[in-house]
C-alpha cells in the first residue's frame, strides 16, 4: 500500500472525534449522524490496519 493515503473526509472525521473525545459531539460539528461518524472512523481503522480509539 505504499503511496496510498486515506480519503480526506476520514482524516477530518478522525481529527474531530479525537479533539472532542466524543462521537456525538463530532457528529454535531460535522452535521452527520453518530453512526456515520463511527463508520468513517472504522473505515480509517481498516485502511490503517489498527484501532484508533480504545
mmCIF entry with sequence, helices, sheets and N, C-alpha, C, O atoms, coordinates in Angstrom:
data_MODEL
# 
_entry.id   MODEL 
# 
_entity.id                         1 
_entity.type                       polymer 
_entity.pdbx_number_of_molecules   1 
# 
_entity_poly.entity_id                      1 
_entity_poly.type                           'polypeptide(L)' 
_entity_poly.nstd_linkage                   no 
_entity_poly.nstd_monomer                   no 
_entity_poly.pdbx_seq_one_letter_code       
;(UNK)(UNK)(UNK)(UNK)(UNK)(UNK)(UNK)(UNK)(UNK)(UNK)(UNK)(UNK)(UNK)(UNK)(UNK)(UNK)
(UNK)(UNK)(UNK)(UNK)(UNK)(UNK)(UNK)(UNK)(UNK)(UNK)(UNK)(UNK)(UNK)(UNK)(UNK)(UNK)
(UNK)(UNK)(UNK)(UNK)(UNK)(UNK)(UNK)(UNK)(UNK)(UNK)(UNK)(UNK)(UNK)(UNK)(UNK)(UNK)
(UNK)(UNK)(UNK)(UNK)(UNK)(UNK)
;
_entity_poly.pdbx_seq_one_letter_code_can   XXXXXXXXXXXXXXXXXXXXXXXXXXXXXXXXXXXXXXXXXXXXXXXXXXXXXX 
_entity_poly.pdbx_strand_id                 A 
# 
loop_
_entity_poly_seq.entity_id 
_entity_poly_seq.num 
_entity_poly_seq.mon_id 
_entity_poly_seq.hetero 
1 1  UNK n 
1 2  UNK n 
1 3  UNK n 
1 4  UNK n 
1 5  UNK n 
1 6  UNK n 
1 7  UNK n 
1 8  UNK n 
1 9  UNK n 
1 10 UNK n 
1 11 UNK n 
1 12 UNK n 
1 13 UNK n 
1 14 UNK n 
1 15 UNK n 
1 16 UNK n 
1 17 UNK n 
1 18 UNK n 
1 19 UNK n 
1 20 UNK n 
1 21 UNK n 
1 22 UNK n 
1 23 UNK n 
1 24 UNK n 
1 25 UNK n 
1 26 UNK n 
1 27 UNK n 
1 28 UNK n 
1 29 UNK n 
1 30 UNK n 
1 31 UNK n 
1 32 UNK n 
1 33 UNK n 
1 34 UNK n 
1 35 UNK n 
1 36 UNK n 
1 37 UNK n 
1 38 UNK n 
1 39 UNK n 
1 40 UNK n 
1 41 UNK n 
1 42 UNK n 
1 43 UNK n 
1 44 UNK n 
1 45 UNK n 
1 46 UNK n 
1 47 UNK n 
1 48 UNK n 
1 49 UNK n 
1 50 UNK n 
1 51 UNK n 
1 52 UNK n 
1 53 UNK n 
1 54 UNK n 
# 
_struct_asym.id          A 
_struct_asym.entity_id   1 
# 
loop_
_struct_conf.conf_type_id 
_struct_conf.id 
_struct_conf.pdbx_PDB_helix_id 
_struct_conf.beg_label_comp_id 
_struct_conf.beg_label_asym_id 
_struct_conf.beg_label_seq_id 
_struct_conf.pdbx_beg_PDB_ins_code 
_struct_conf.end_label_comp_id 
_struct_conf.end_label_asym_id 
_struct_conf.end_label_seq_id 
_struct_conf.pdbx_end_PDB_ins_code 
_struct_conf.beg_auth_comp_id 
_struct_conf.beg_auth_asym_id 
_struct_conf.beg_auth_seq_id 
_struct_conf.end_auth_comp_id 
_struct_conf.end_auth_asym_id 
_struct_conf.end_auth_seq_id 
_struct_conf.pdbx_PDB_helix_class 
_struct_conf.details 
_struct_conf.pdbx_PDB_helix_length 
HELX_P HELX_P1 AA1 UNK A 8  ? UNK A 20 ? UNK A 8  UNK A 20 1 ? 13 
HELX_P HELX_P2 AA2 UNK A 23 ? UNK A 30 ? UNK A 23 UNK A 30 1 ? 8  
HELX_P HELX_P3 AA3 UNK A 34 ? UNK A 48 ? UNK A 34 UNK A 48 1 ? 15 
# 
_struct_conf_type.id          HELX_P 
_struct_conf_type.criteria    ? 
_struct_conf_type.reference   ? 
# 
loop_
_atom_site.group_PDB 
_atom_site.id 
_atom_site.type_symbol 
_atom_site.label_atom_id 
_atom_site.label_alt_id 
_atom_site.label_comp_id 
_atom_site.label_asym_id 
_atom_site.label_entity_id 
_atom_site.label_seq_id 
_atom_site.pdbx_PDB_ins_code 
_atom_site.Cartn_x 
_atom_site.Cartn_y 
_atom_site.Cartn_z 
_atom_site.occupancy 
_atom_site.B_iso_or_equiv 
_atom_site.pdbx_formal_charge 
_atom_site.auth_seq_id 
_atom_site.auth_comp_id 
_atom_site.auth_asym_id 
_atom_site.auth_atom_id 
_atom_site.pdbx_PDB_model_num 
ATOM 1   N N  . UNK A 1 1  ? 0.814   -1.204 0.000  1.00 0.00 ? 1  UNK A N  1 
ATOM 2   C CA . UNK A 1 1  ? 0.000   0.000  0.000  1.00 0.00 ? 1  UNK A CA 1 
ATOM 3   C C  . UNK A 1 1  ? 0.851   1.259  0.000  1.00 0.00 ? 1  UNK A C  1 
ATOM 4   O O  . UNK A 1 1  ? 0.361   2.335  0.344  1.00 0.00 ? 1  UNK A O  1 
ATOM 5   N N  . UNK A 1 2  ? 2.070   1.146  -0.367 1.00 0.00 ? 2  UNK A N  1 
ATOM 6   C CA . UNK A 1 2  ? 2.943   2.300  -0.386 1.00 0.00 ? 2  UNK A CA 1 
ATOM 7   C C  . UNK A 1 2  ? 2.389   3.362  -1.321 1.00 0.00 ? 2  UNK A C  1 
ATOM 8   O O  . UNK A 1 2  ? 1.980   3.078  -2.446 1.00 0.00 ? 2  UNK A O  1 
ATOM 9   N N  . UNK A 1 3  ? 2.388   4.594  -0.824 1.00 0.00 ? 3  UNK A N  1 
ATOM 10  C CA . UNK A 1 3  ? 1.919   5.701  -1.637 1.00 0.00 ? 3  UNK A CA 1 
ATOM 11  C C  . UNK A 1 3  ? 0.430   5.975  -1.534 1.00 0.00 ? 3  UNK A C  1 
ATOM 12  O O  . UNK A 1 3  ? -0.036  7.010  -2.011 1.00 0.00 ? 3  UNK A O  1 
ATOM 13  N N  . UNK A 1 4  ? -0.316  5.088  -0.932 1.00 0.00 ? 4  UNK A N  1 
ATOM 14  C CA . UNK A 1 4  ? -1.758  5.319  -0.791 1.00 0.00 ? 4  UNK A CA 1 
ATOM 15  C C  . UNK A 1 4  ? -2.022  6.107  0.477  1.00 0.00 ? 4  UNK A C  1 
ATOM 16  O O  . UNK A 1 4  ? -1.362  5.916  1.499  1.00 0.00 ? 4  UNK A O  1 
ATOM 17  N N  . UNK A 1 5  ? -2.987  6.986  0.393  1.00 0.00 ? 5  UNK A N  1 
ATOM 18  C CA . UNK A 1 5  ? -3.393  7.762  1.566  1.00 0.00 ? 5  UNK A CA 1 
ATOM 19  C C  . UNK A 1 5  ? -4.905  7.633  1.729  1.00 0.00 ? 5  UNK A C  1 
ATOM 20  O O  . UNK A 1 5  ? -5.625  7.435  0.751  1.00 0.00 ? 5  UNK A O  1 
ATOM 21  N N  . UNK A 1 6  ? -5.381  7.747  2.969  1.00 0.00 ? 6  UNK A N  1 
ATOM 22  C CA . UNK A 1 6  ? -6.831  7.643  3.177  1.00 0.00 ? 6  UNK A CA 1 
ATOM 23  C C  . UNK A 1 6  ? -7.560  8.872  2.644  1.00 0.00 ? 6  UNK A C  1 
ATOM 24  O O  . UNK A 1 6  ? -6.956  9.921  2.419  1.00 0.00 ? 6  UNK A O  1 
ATOM 25  N N  . UNK A 1 7  ? -8.844  8.726  2.449  1.00 0.00 ? 7  UNK A N  1 
ATOM 26  C CA . UNK A 1 7  ? -9.671  9.847  1.994  1.00 0.00 ? 7  UNK A CA 1 
ATOM 27  C C  . UNK A 1 7  ? -9.630  10.973 3.024  1.00 0.00 ? 7  UNK A C  1 
ATOM 28  O O  . UNK A 1 7  ? -9.591  10.728 4.230  1.00 0.00 ? 7  UNK A O  1 
ATOM 29  N N  . UNK A 1 8  ? -9.640  12.184 2.540  1.00 0.00 ? 8  UNK A N  1 
ATOM 30  C CA . UNK A 1 8  ? -9.564  13.362 3.405  1.00 0.00 ? 8  UNK A CA 1 
ATOM 31  C C  . UNK A 1 8  ? -10.683 13.385 4.428  1.00 0.00 ? 8  UNK A C  1 
ATOM 32  O O  . UNK A 1 8  ? -10.449 13.736 5.584  1.00 0.00 ? 8  UNK A O  1 
ATOM 33  N N  . UNK A 1 9  ? -11.901 13.017 4.027  1.00 0.00 ? 9  UNK A N  1 
ATOM 34  C CA . UNK A 1 9  ? -13.020 13.080 4.974  1.00 0.00 ? 9  UNK A CA 1 
ATOM 35  C C  . UNK A 1 9  ? -12.818 12.132 6.156  1.00 0.00 ? 9  UNK A C  1 
ATOM 36  O O  . UNK A 1 9  ? -13.285 12.416 7.259  1.00 0.00 ? 9  UNK A O  1 
ATOM 37  N N  . UNK A 1 10 ? -12.131 11.013 5.940  1.00 0.00 ? 10 UNK A N  1 
ATOM 38  C CA . UNK A 1 10 ? -11.852 10.099 7.049  1.00 0.00 ? 10 UNK A CA 1 
ATOM 39  C C  . UNK A 1 10 ? -10.880 10.729 8.038  1.00 0.00 ? 10 UNK A C  1 
ATOM 40  O O  . UNK A 1 10 ? -11.035 10.585 9.251  1.00 0.00 ? 10 UNK A O  1 
ATOM 41  N N  . UNK A 1 11 ? -9.886  11.421 7.517  1.00 0.00 ? 11 UNK A N  1 
ATOM 42  C CA . UNK A 1 11 ? -8.910  12.092 8.385  1.00 0.00 ? 11 UNK A CA 1 
ATOM 43  C C  . UNK A 1 11 ? -9.548  13.243 9.147  1.00 0.00 ? 11 UNK A C  1 
ATOM 44  O O  . UNK A 1 11 ? -9.265  13.441 10.329 1.00 0.00 ? 11 UNK A O  1 
ATOM 45  N N  . UNK A 1 12 ? -10.402 13.997 8.480  1.00 0.00 ? 12 UNK A N  1 
ATOM 46  C CA . UNK A 1 12 ? -11.096 15.111 9.141  1.00 0.00 ? 12 UNK A CA 1 
ATOM 47  C C  . UNK A 1 12 ? -11.986 14.569 10.256 1.00 0.00 ? 12 UNK A C  1 
ATOM 48  O O  . UNK A 1 12 ? -11.995 15.106 11.364 1.00 0.00 ? 12 UNK A O  1 
ATOM 49  N N  . UNK A 1 13 ? -12.725 13.519 9.966  1.00 0.00 ? 13 UNK A N  1 
ATOM 50  C CA . UNK A 1 13 ? -13.598 12.927 10.980 1.00 0.00 ? 13 UNK A CA 1 
ATOM 51  C C  . UNK A 1 13 ? -12.780 12.437 12.165 1.00 0.00 ? 13 UNK A C  1 
ATOM 52  O O  . UNK A 1 13 ? -13.159 12.667 13.313 1.00 0.00 ? 13 UNK A O  1 
ATOM 53  N N  . UNK A 1 14 ? -11.669 11.767 11.903 1.00 0.00 ? 14 UNK A N  1 
ATOM 54  C CA . UNK A 1 14 ? -10.798 11.300 12.989 1.00 0.00 ? 14 UNK A CA 1 
ATOM 55  C C  . UNK A 1 14 ? -10.326 12.466 13.844 1.00 0.00 ? 14 UNK A C  1 
ATOM 56  O O  . UNK A 1 14 ? -10.343 12.379 15.072 1.00 0.00 ? 14 UNK A O  1 
ATOM 57  N N  . UNK A 1 15 ? -9.907  13.549 13.215 1.00 0.00 ? 15 UNK A N  1 
ATOM 58  C CA . UNK A 1 15 ? -9.414  14.716 13.961 1.00 0.00 ? 15 UNK A CA 1 
ATOM 59  C C  . UNK A 1 15 ? -10.498 15.291 14.856 1.00 0.00 ? 15 UNK A C  1 
ATOM 60  O O  . UNK A 1 15 ? -10.231 15.632 16.009 1.00 0.00 ? 15 UNK A O  1 
ATOM 61  N N  . UNK A 1 16 ? -11.715 15.404 14.345 1.00 0.00 ? 16 UNK A N  1 
ATOM 62  C CA . UNK A 1 16 ? -12.809 15.988 15.122 1.00 0.00 ? 16 UNK A CA 1 
ATOM 63  C C  . UNK A 1 16 ? -13.182 15.071 16.294 1.00 0.00 ? 16 UNK A C  1 
ATOM 64  O O  . UNK A 1 16 ? -13.416 15.554 17.402 1.00 0.00 ? 16 UNK A O  1 
ATOM 65  N N  . UNK A 1 17 ? -13.240 13.773 16.063 1.00 0.00 ? 17 UNK A N  1 
ATOM 66  C CA . UNK A 1 17 ? -13.539 12.838 17.155 1.00 0.00 ? 17 UNK A CA 1 
ATOM 67  C C  . UNK A 1 17 ? -12.449 12.912 18.221 1.00 0.00 ? 17 UNK A C  1 
ATOM 68  O O  . UNK A 1 17 ? -12.752 12.949 19.413 1.00 0.00 ? 17 UNK A O  1 
ATOM 69  N N  . UNK A 1 18 ? -11.193 12.932 17.805 1.00 0.00 ? 18 UNK A N  1 
ATOM 70  C CA . UNK A 1 18 ? -10.084 12.996 18.759 1.00 0.00 ? 18 UNK A CA 1 
ATOM 71  C C  . UNK A 1 18 ? -10.121 14.299 19.555 1.00 0.00 ? 18 UNK A C  1 
ATOM 72  O O  . UNK A 1 18 ? -9.872  14.298 20.761 1.00 0.00 ? 18 UNK A O  1 
ATOM 73  N N  . UNK A 1 19 ? -10.426 15.390 18.896 1.00 0.00 ? 19 UNK A N  1 
ATOM 74  C CA . UNK A 1 19 ? -10.466 16.693 19.567 1.00 0.00 ? 19 UNK A CA 1 
ATOM 75  C C  . UNK A 1 19 ? -11.583 16.750 20.601 1.00 0.00 ? 19 UNK A C  1 
ATOM 76  O O  . UNK A 1 19 ? -11.390 17.256 21.706 1.00 0.00 ? 19 UNK A O  1 
ATOM 77  N N  . UNK A 1 20 ? -12.743 16.232 20.238 1.00 0.00 ? 20 UNK A N  1 
ATOM 78  C CA . UNK A 1 20 ? -13.899 16.274 21.142 1.00 0.00 ? 20 UNK A CA 1 
ATOM 79  C C  . UNK A 1 20 ? -13.921 15.102 22.124 1.00 0.00 ? 20 UNK A C  1 
ATOM 80  O O  . UNK A 1 20 ? -14.604 15.153 23.148 1.00 0.00 ? 20 UNK A O  1 
ATOM 81  N N  . UNK A 1 21 ? -13.173 14.054 21.805 1.00 0.00 ? 21 UNK A N  1 
ATOM 82  C CA . UNK A 1 21 ? -13.217 12.814 22.591 1.00 0.00 ? 21 UNK A CA 1 
ATOM 83  C C  . UNK A 1 21 ? -14.646 12.296 22.710 1.00 0.00 ? 21 UNK A C  1 
ATOM 84  O O  . UNK A 1 21 ? -15.049 11.757 23.741 1.00 0.00 ? 21 UNK A O  1 
ATOM 85  N N  . UNK A 1 22 ? -15.406 12.474 21.622 1.00 0.00 ? 22 UNK A N  1 
ATOM 86  C CA . UNK A 1 22 ? -16.818 12.088 21.637 1.00 0.00 ? 22 UNK A CA 1 
ATOM 87  C C  . UNK A 1 22 ? -17.327 11.939 20.203 1.00 0.00 ? 22 UNK A C  1 
ATOM 88  O O  . UNK A 1 22 ? -17.182 12.841 19.378 1.00 0.00 ? 22 UNK A O  1 
ATOM 89  N N  . UNK A 1 23 ? -17.927 10.778 19.928 1.00 0.00 ? 23 UNK A N  1 
ATOM 90  C CA . UNK A 1 23 ? -18.550 10.582 18.617 1.00 0.00 ? 23 UNK A CA 1 
ATOM 91  C C  . UNK A 1 23 ? -19.764 11.495 18.462 1.00 0.00 ? 23 UNK A C  1 
ATOM 92  O O  . UNK A 1 23 ? -20.021 12.014 17.375 1.00 0.00 ? 23 UNK A O  1 
ATOM 93  N N  . UNK A 1 24 ? -20.501 11.685 19.539 1.00 0.00 ? 24 UNK A N  1 
ATOM 94  C CA . UNK A 1 24 ? -21.707 12.511 19.490 1.00 0.00 ? 24 UNK A CA 1 
ATOM 95  C C  . UNK A 1 24 ? -21.373 13.961 19.175 1.00 0.00 ? 24 UNK A C  1 
ATOM 96  O O  . UNK A 1 24 ? -21.984 14.557 18.289 1.00 0.00 ? 24 UNK A O  1 
ATOM 97  N N  . UNK A 1 25 ? -20.417 14.531 19.886 1.00 0.00 ? 25 UNK A N  1 
ATOM 98  C CA . UNK A 1 25 ? -20.039 15.929 19.631 1.00 0.00 ? 25 UNK A CA 1 
ATOM 99  C C  . UNK A 1 25 ? -19.413 16.091 18.249 1.00 0.00 ? 25 UNK A C  1 
ATOM 100 O O  . UNK A 1 25 ? -19.629 17.098 17.575 1.00 0.00 ? 25 UNK A O  1 
ATOM 101 N N  . UNK A 1 26 ? -18.642 15.100 17.836 1.00 0.00 ? 26 UNK A N  1 
ATOM 102 C CA . UNK A 1 26 ? -18.062 15.147 16.492 1.00 0.00 ? 26 UNK A CA 1 
ATOM 103 C C  . UNK A 1 26 ? -19.167 15.128 15.442 1.00 0.00 ? 26 UNK A C  1 
ATOM 104 O O  . UNK A 1 26 ? -19.107 15.865 14.457 1.00 0.00 ? 26 UNK A O  1 
ATOM 105 N N  . UNK A 1 27 ? -20.167 14.291 15.653 1.00 0.00 ? 27 UNK A N  1 
ATOM 106 C CA . UNK A 1 27 ? -21.283 14.214 14.709 1.00 0.00 ? 27 UNK A CA 1 
ATOM 107 C C  . UNK A 1 27 ? -22.006 15.550 14.610 1.00 0.00 ? 27 UNK A C  1 
ATOM 108 O O  . UNK A 1 27 ? -22.384 15.981 13.520 1.00 0.00 ? 27 UNK A O  1 
ATOM 109 N N  . UNK A 1 28 ? -22.195 16.202 15.750 1.00 0.00 ? 28 UNK A N  1 
ATOM 110 C CA . UNK A 1 28 ? -22.850 17.517 15.739 1.00 0.00 ? 28 UNK A CA 1 
ATOM 111 C C  . UNK A 1 28 ? -22.029 18.530 14.943 1.00 0.00 ? 28 UNK A C  1 
ATOM 112 O O  . UNK A 1 28 ? -22.576 19.275 14.130 1.00 0.00 ? 28 UNK A O  1 
ATOM 113 N N  . UNK A 1 29 ? -20.720 18.555 15.177 1.00 0.00 ? 29 UNK A N  1 
ATOM 114 C CA . UNK A 1 29 ? -19.871 19.517 14.455 1.00 0.00 ? 29 UNK A CA 1 
ATOM 115 C C  . UNK A 1 29 ? -19.840 19.235 12.961 1.00 0.00 ? 29 UNK A C  1 
ATOM 116 O O  . UNK A 1 29 ? -19.844 20.159 12.148 1.00 0.00 ? 29 UNK A O  1 
ATOM 117 N N  . UNK A 1 30 ? -19.808 17.963 12.606 1.00 0.00 ? 30 UNK A N  1 
ATOM 118 C CA . UNK A 1 30 ? -19.700 17.582 11.198 1.00 0.00 ? 30 UNK A CA 1 
ATOM 119 C C  . UNK A 1 30 ? -21.055 17.512 10.489 1.00 0.00 ? 30 UNK A C  1 
ATOM 120 O O  . UNK A 1 30 ? -21.116 17.284 9.280  1.00 0.00 ? 30 UNK A O  1 
ATOM 121 N N  . UNK A 1 31 ? -22.136 17.707 11.242 1.00 0.00 ? 31 UNK A N  1 
ATOM 122 C CA . UNK A 1 31 ? -23.501 17.606 10.702 1.00 0.00 ? 31 UNK A CA 1 
ATOM 123 C C  . UNK A 1 31 ? -23.743 16.231 10.080 1.00 0.00 ? 31 UNK A C  1 
ATOM 124 O O  . UNK A 1 31 ? -24.299 16.106 8.989  1.00 0.00 ? 31 UNK A O  1 
ATOM 125 N N  . UNK A 1 32 ? -23.301 15.200 10.818 1.00 0.00 ? 32 UNK A N  1 
ATOM 126 C CA . UNK A 1 32 ? -23.503 13.814 10.419 1.00 0.00 ? 32 UNK A CA 1 
ATOM 127 C C  . UNK A 1 32 ? -24.195 13.087 11.563 1.00 0.00 ? 32 UNK A C  1 
ATOM 128 O O  . UNK A 1 32 ? -24.289 13.606 12.676 1.00 0.00 ? 32 UNK A O  1 
ATOM 129 N N  . UNK A 1 33 ? -24.676 11.889 11.282 1.00 0.00 ? 33 UNK A N  1 
ATOM 130 C CA . UNK A 1 33 ? -25.189 11.067 12.375 1.00 0.00 ? 33 UNK A CA 1 
ATOM 131 C C  . UNK A 1 33 ? -24.008 10.451 13.118 1.00 0.00 ? 33 UNK A C  1 
ATOM 132 O O  . UNK A 1 33 ? -22.904 10.340 12.584 1.00 0.00 ? 33 UNK A O  1 
ATOM 133 N N  . UNK A 1 34 ? -24.264 10.057 14.349 1.00 0.00 ? 34 UNK A N  1 
ATOM 134 C CA . UNK A 1 34 ? -23.220 9.402  15.134 1.00 0.00 ? 34 UNK A CA 1 
ATOM 135 C C  . UNK A 1 34 ? -22.777 8.112  14.435 1.00 0.00 ? 34 UNK A C  1 
ATOM 136 O O  . UNK A 1 34 ? -21.597 7.764  14.445 1.00 0.00 ? 34 UNK A O  1 
ATOM 137 N N  . UNK A 1 35 ? -23.720 7.423  13.843 1.00 0.00 ? 35 UNK A N  1 
ATOM 138 C CA . UNK A 1 35 ? -23.428 6.189  13.121 1.00 0.00 ? 35 UNK A CA 1 
ATOM 139 C C  . UNK A 1 35 ? -22.493 6.441  11.938 1.00 0.00 ? 35 UNK A C  1 
ATOM 140 O O  . UNK A 1 35 ? -21.576 5.659  11.693 1.00 0.00 ? 35 UNK A O  1 
ATOM 141 N N  . UNK A 1 36 ? -22.722 7.521  11.212 1.00 0.00 ? 36 UNK A N  1 
ATOM 142 C CA . UNK A 1 36 ? -21.868 7.856  10.069 1.00 0.00 ? 36 UNK A CA 1 
ATOM 143 C C  . UNK A 1 36 ? -20.445 8.166  10.526 1.00 0.00 ? 36 UNK A C  1 
ATOM 144 O O  . UNK A 1 36 ? -19.477 7.771  9.876  1.00 0.00 ? 36 UNK A O  1 
ATOM 145 N N  . UNK A 1 37 ? -20.325 8.869  11.638 1.00 0.00 ? 37 UNK A N  1 
ATOM 146 C CA . UNK A 1 37 ? -19.002 9.180  12.185 1.00 0.00 ? 37 UNK A CA 1 
ATOM 147 C C  . UNK A 1 37 ? -18.298 7.887  12.577 1.00 0.00 ? 37 UNK A C  1 
ATOM 148 O O  . UNK A 1 37 ? -17.120 7.702  12.269 1.00 0.00 ? 37 UNK A O  1 
ATOM 149 N N  . UNK A 1 38 ? -19.007 6.999  13.248 1.00 0.00 ? 38 UNK A N  1 
ATOM 150 C CA . UNK A 1 38 ? -18.428 5.720  13.659 1.00 0.00 ? 38 UNK A CA 1 
ATOM 151 C C  . UNK A 1 38 ? -17.967 4.925  12.439 1.00 0.00 ? 38 UNK A C  1 
ATOM 152 O O  . UNK A 1 38 ? -16.883 4.341  12.451 1.00 0.00 ? 38 UNK A O  1 
ATOM 153 N N  . UNK A 1 39 ? -18.787 4.901  11.387 1.00 0.00 ? 39 UNK A N  1 
ATOM 154 C CA . UNK A 1 39 ? -18.421 4.168  10.167 1.00 0.00 ? 39 UNK A CA 1 
ATOM 155 C C  . UNK A 1 39 ? -17.181 4.760  9.511  1.00 0.00 ? 39 UNK A C  1 
ATOM 156 O O  . UNK A 1 39 ? -16.342 4.022  8.996  1.00 0.00 ? 39 UNK A O  1 
ATOM 157 N N  . UNK A 1 40 ? -17.056 6.085  9.525  1.00 0.00 ? 40 UNK A N  1 
ATOM 158 C CA . UNK A 1 40 ? -15.877 6.709  8.925  1.00 0.00 ? 40 UNK A CA 1 
ATOM 159 C C  . UNK A 1 40 ? -14.618 6.380  9.718  1.00 0.00 ? 40 UNK A C  1 
ATOM 160 O O  . UNK A 1 40 ? -13.571 6.100  9.133  1.00 0.00 ? 40 UNK A O  1 
ATOM 161 N N  . UNK A 1 41 ? -14.711 6.412  11.037 1.00 0.00 ? 41 UNK A N  1 
ATOM 162 C CA . UNK A 1 41 ? -13.556 6.044  11.867 1.00 0.00 ? 41 UNK A CA 1 
ATOM 163 C C  . UNK A 1 41 ? -13.219 4.567  11.644 1.00 0.00 ? 41 UNK A C  1 
ATOM 164 O O  . UNK A 1 41 ? -12.046 4.207  11.555 1.00 0.00 ? 41 UNK A O  1 
ATOM 165 N N  . UNK A 1 42 ? -14.223 3.731  11.556 1.00 0.00 ? 42 UNK A N  1 
ATOM 166 C CA . UNK A 1 42 ? -13.999 2.304  11.296 1.00 0.00 ? 42 UNK A CA 1 
ATOM 167 C C  . UNK A 1 42 ? -13.313 2.090  9.949  1.00 0.00 ? 42 UNK A C  1 
ATOM 168 O O  . UNK A 1 42 ? -12.435 1.236  9.825  1.00 0.00 ? 42 UNK A O  1 
ATOM 169 N N  . UNK A 1 43 ? -13.708 2.855  8.953  1.00 0.00 ? 43 UNK A N  1 
ATOM 170 C CA . UNK A 1 43 ? -13.082 2.752  7.633  1.00 0.00 ? 43 UNK A CA 1 
ATOM 171 C C  . UNK A 1 43 ? -11.611 3.159  7.697  1.00 0.00 ? 43 UNK A C  1 
ATOM 172 O O  . UNK A 1 43 ? -10.766 2.542  7.048  1.00 0.00 ? 43 UNK A O  1 
ATOM 173 N N  . UNK A 1 44 ? -11.305 4.192  8.474  1.00 0.00 ? 44 UNK A N  1 
ATOM 174 C CA . UNK A 1 44 ? -9.913  4.616  8.626  1.00 0.00 ? 44 UNK A CA 1 
ATOM 175 C C  . UNK A 1 44 ? -9.113  3.552  9.373  1.00 0.00 ? 44 UNK A C  1 
ATOM 176 O O  . UNK A 1 44 ? -7.969  3.271  9.015  1.00 0.00 ? 44 UNK A O  1 
ATOM 177 N N  . UNK A 1 45 ? -9.703  2.962  10.400 1.00 0.00 ? 45 UNK A N  1 
ATOM 178 C CA . UNK A 1 45 ? -9.032  1.881  11.132 1.00 0.00 ? 45 UNK A CA 1 
ATOM 179 C C  . UNK A 1 45 ? -8.738  0.708  10.201 1.00 0.00 ? 45 UNK A C  1 
ATOM 180 O O  . UNK A 1 45 ? -7.661  0.115  10.261 1.00 0.00 ? 45 UNK A O  1 
ATOM 181 N N  . UNK A 1 46 ? -9.685  0.381  9.353  1.00 0.00 ? 46 UNK A N  1 
ATOM 182 C CA . UNK A 1 46 ? -9.483  -0.709 8.397  1.00 0.00 ? 46 UNK A CA 1 
ATOM 183 C C  . UNK A 1 46 ? -8.372  -0.357 7.409  1.00 0.00 ? 46 UNK A C  1 
ATOM 184 O O  . UNK A 1 46 ? -7.534  -1.201 7.091  1.00 0.00 ? 46 UNK A O  1 
ATOM 185 N N  . UNK A 1 47 ? -8.361  0.866  6.933  1.00 0.00 ? 47 UNK A N  1 
ATOM 186 C CA . UNK A 1 47 ? -7.332  1.313  5.996  1.00 0.00 ? 47 UNK A CA 1 
ATOM 187 C C  . UNK A 1 47 ? -5.944  1.219  6.626  1.00 0.00 ? 47 UNK A C  1 
ATOM 188 O O  . UNK A 1 47 ? -4.986  0.793  5.981  1.00 0.00 ? 47 UNK A O  1 
ATOM 189 N N  . UNK A 1 48 ? -5.848  1.624  7.903  1.00 0.00 ? 48 UNK A N  1 
ATOM 190 C CA . UNK A 1 48 ? -4.561  1.653  8.605  1.00 0.00 ? 48 UNK A CA 1 
ATOM 191 C C  . UNK A 1 48 ? -4.211  0.319  9.267  1.00 0.00 ? 48 UNK A C  1 
ATOM 192 O O  . UNK A 1 48 ? -3.089  0.133  9.739  1.00 0.00 ? 48 UNK A O  1 
ATOM 193 N N  . UNK A 1 49 ? -5.162  -0.595 9.298  1.00 0.00 ? 49 UNK A N  1 
ATOM 194 C CA . UNK A 1 49 ? -4.976  -1.903 9.940  1.00 0.00 ? 49 UNK A CA 1 
ATOM 195 C C  . UNK A 1 49 ? -4.628  -1.772 11.419 1.00 0.00 ? 49 UNK A C  1 
ATOM 196 O O  . UNK A 1 49 ? -3.785  -2.507 11.933 1.00 0.00 ? 49 UNK A O  1 
ATOM 197 N N  . UNK A 1 50 ? -5.281  -0.830 12.099 1.00 0.00 ? 50 UNK A N  1 
ATOM 198 C CA . UNK A 1 50 ? -5.038  -0.645 13.529 1.00 0.00 ? 50 UNK A CA 1 
ATOM 199 C C  . UNK A 1 50 ? -6.210  0.083  14.180 1.00 0.00 ? 50 UNK A C  1 
ATOM 200 O O  . UNK A 1 50 ? -6.831  0.940  13.551 1.00 0.00 ? 50 UNK A O  1 
ATOM 201 N N  . UNK A 1 51 ? -6.517  -0.249 15.430 1.00 0.00 ? 51 UNK A N  1 
ATOM 202 C CA . UNK A 1 51 ? -7.554  0.508  16.139 1.00 0.00 ? 51 UNK A CA 1 
ATOM 203 C C  . UNK A 1 51 ? -7.043  1.900  16.505 1.00 0.00 ? 51 UNK A C  1 
ATOM 204 O O  . UNK A 1 51 ? -5.871  2.065  16.842 1.00 0.00 ? 51 UNK A O  1 
ATOM 205 N N  . UNK A 1 52 ? -7.915  2.889  16.440 1.00 0.00 ? 52 UNK A N  1 
ATOM 206 C CA . UNK A 1 52 ? -7.512  4.266  16.727 1.00 0.00 ? 52 UNK A CA 1 
ATOM 207 C C  . UNK A 1 52 ? -7.960  4.735  18.097 1.00 0.00 ? 52 UNK A C  1 
ATOM 208 O O  . UNK A 1 52 ? -7.304  5.581  18.705 1.00 0.00 ? 52 UNK A O  1 
ATOM 209 N N  . UNK A 1 53 ? -9.058  4.202  18.592 1.00 0.00 ? 53 UNK A N  1 
ATOM 210 C CA . UNK A 1 53 ? -9.566  4.583  19.908 1.00 0.00 ? 53 UNK A CA 1 
ATOM 211 C C  . UNK A 1 53 ? -9.832  3.317  20.707 1.00 0.00 ? 53 UNK A C  1 
ATOM 212 O O  . UNK A 1 53 ? -10.169 2.272  20.150 1.00 0.00 ? 53 UNK A O  1 
ATOM 213 N N  . UNK A 1 54 ? -9.675  3.427  22.025 1.00 0.00 ? 54 UNK A N  1 
ATOM 214 C CA . UNK A 1 54 ? -9.964  2.254  22.866 1.00 0.00 ? 54 UNK A CA 1 
ATOM 215 C C  . UNK A 1 54 ? -11.249 2.450  23.636 1.00 0.00 ? 54 UNK A C  1 
ATOM 216 O O  . UNK A 1 54 ? -11.654 1.569  24.396 1.00 0.00 ? 54 UNK A O  1 
# 
